[in-house]
Amino acid sequence: MKVLVDTSVWSLAFRREASANHRFVSELRSLISDHRVEIIGPIRQELLSGIKEVKQFDKLMAHMNAFPDLPVVTDDYVVAAKFYNLCRSKGVQGSNTDFLICAVAIRYDLAIFTADKDFQLFKKHLPVVLHR
């Protein structure tokens, strides 16, 4: 199964030098080797946002160019809004991007690879598959 890699995992791999041997980074490397990694534009935007140095931004952008964005369609945003509303009605909060990740993952039949524990809460109410 292909895997939609969340910002939290990419961030561990590319933005935090001390995390090179982290288990999430090792798994990401394995997924990349197996050509199982997917990304969407909003994840790319989150990853690149907040980088102050142009040189560092350009380096990260060059690394990420190896991974083309999956298309996100209007219905994905509608489903994400439904997921947001459903989870909120159950007392579970999340970001718009997190629910978009859930919607896209379901449509493309992808597992979600994340270090963000919020997705465990989403899983209780949404038909998402989390990569272990």
C-alpha positions in Angstrom: 0.0 0.0 0.0 1.3 3.5 -0.8 1.6 6.0 2.0 0.7 9.7 2.3 3.5 11.1 4.4 2.4 13.9 6.8 4.3 17.0 7.5 5.4 15.8 10.9 7.4 12.9 9.4 9.0 15.0 6.6 9.9 17.6 9.2 11.7 15.0 11.3 13.6 13.9 8.2 14.6 17.3 6.7 14.3 20.0 9.2 15.7 18.6 12.4 19.3 17.5 12.2 19.3 15.6 15.5 16.6 13.2 14.2 18.6 11.4 11.5 18.3 8.1 13.3 14.7 8.5 14.5 12.5 5.5 13.8 10.1 7.6 11.7 13.0 8.8 9.5 14.3 5.2 9.0 10.8 4.1 8.0 10.5 7.0 5.6 13.8 6.0 4.0 12.4 2.5 3.5 9.2 3.8 2.0 11.1 6.0 -0.4 13.3 3.0 -1.5 10.1 1.0 -2.1 8.6 3.9 -4.1 5.6 4.0 -1.8 5.7 7.7 -0.8 3.0 10.2 -1.8 2.5 13.9 -1.0 0.0 16.6 -1.6 0.5 20.3 -2.1 -0.8 21.4 1.3 1.8 19.1 3.0 4.6 20.6 0.8 3.4 24.1 1.8 3.4 23.3 5.5 6.9 21.8 5.3 8.3 24.8 3.4 6.6 27.4 5.5 8.6 29.1 8.2 12.0 28.5 6.8 13.8 31.8 7.2 17.0 31.2 5.2 16.6 31.2 1.4 19.4 28.7 0.9 17.8 26.2 3.3 14.4 26.7 1.7 15.9 26.1 -1.8 17.7 23.0 -0.6 14.6 21.5 1.0 12.5 22.4 -2.1 15.0 20.7 -4.3 14.8 17.5 -2.2 11.0 17.6 -2.3 10.9 18.0 -6.1 11.6 14.2 -6.3 8.0 13.7 -5.0 5.2 15.0 -7.3 2.0 16.1 -5.7 -1.1 14.0 -6.0 -4.0 16.0 -7.4 -6.4 17.3 -4.9 -9.9 17.9 -6.2 -12.9 20.0 -5.0 -14.6 16.9 -3.6 -11.6 16.3 -1.3 -12.2 19.7 0.3 -15.9 19.0 0.7 -15.2 15.6 2.3 -12.5 17.2 4.5 -15.1 19.8 5.8 -17.5 16.9 6.5 -14.8 15.1 8.4 -14.0 18.3 10.3 -17.6 18.8 11.3 -18.1 15.1 12.3 -14.9 15.1 14.5 -15.8 18.4 16.0 -19.2 17.1 16.9 -17.4 14.3 18.8 -15.1 16.7 20.6 -12.1 16.0 18.4 -10.2 19.0 17.0 -7.9 19.1 14.0 -6.6 21.4 11.4 -8.1 21.8 7.9 -5.0 20.3 6.4 -5.2 17.3 8.7 -8.8 16.6 7.5 -7.8 17.2 3.9 -5.0 14.6 4.4 -7.7 12.1 5.6 -10.0 12.8 2.7 -7.2 12.4 0.1 -5.9 9.3 1.7 -9.3 7.7 1.7 -10.0 8.6 -2.0 -6.6 7.3 -3.1 -6.7 4.3 -0.7 -3.5 5.4 1.0 -2.2 4.8 4.5 -1.3 8.0 6.5 2.3 8.0 7.9 2.4 10.6 10.7 4.0 11.4 14.0 1.0 13.5 14.9 -1.1 11.8 17.6 -4.2 13.6 16.5 -4.6 11.1 13.7 -5.2 8.4 16.3 -8.2 10.4 17.5 -9.5 11.0 13.9 -9.2 7.2 13.3 -11.9 6.6 15.9 -14.4 8.5 13.8 -13.1 8.3 10.2 -12.2 5.3 8.0 -8.5 6.2 7.7 -5.6 3.7 7.8 -2.5 4.7 9.7 0.9 3.4 8.6 2.7 1.7 11.4 
